[in-house]
């Protein structure tokens, strides 16, 4: 995480959320609490939206299809 944090800082970017990727049956075993990156608390999420594309934590497109 330090490497990611350093690269983001050097490019003037900020990490707002983190998504753990796993199969649907392993989702319940993933941590649900915030992690600390470069002194900031970052919340885990199950869906991210980047450039208008929604991606689920199982790397599927079900959320994108529902929201499109």
N, C-alpha and C positions, 0 to 999 in steps of 0.2 A: 504494500500500500504506500510505503514511502516513495517508491519509484514513481508510482502513478501521481502521487501528490506533487512531487517535484516537477514532473513534466507538465502537469496542469498549471502549476504556479508560474513556470517559465513561459507558458503560452497565455497567461492571464485568463485562465479558465477556472471555474468553480464547480466542485462536485456537489450536486444537490440531492442525489438519490443513488441507491445501489440496488441491483437486482441479482439475486442468486438464481442461477439457471440449473434446473434439475427436472427429471421426469415427474409426471403428475403424482405417481405413487410415493416419491421421495420428498415432495413439497412440504409435508407436515414435519419432516425432520430438520428443516432448515431454520437457522436462527431468525427470530422475528423482532429482535431488539436493535436499536441503533448502534452503529459502529463509529469510532472516532478516527477521522482522517485529518491530519494537519491541524489538530486542535478543534475541529468542528464535528458536531454530531451529524451523522448521515443516516437517514431512515431507509430501511429496506422496503422495496415495493414489489408487487407481483406483475405489474404492467408498466412499460415505459412507452412514451411517444417521442419519436425522433423524426423530424422532417415530415410530420403528418402520418407516419406509419406506426401503428400500435404493435408492440411485440410482447407476448406473454412470457412468463418465467420458464415455461416449458418449451420456449422458442417456437410456439405455434402462432397462428394468425387468427384464432377464434375471436379475440377481442377486436381486432382490426375489421374483420368481416361484420361483426355486430354493430360497430360504430360507423361504418362507411355508408 
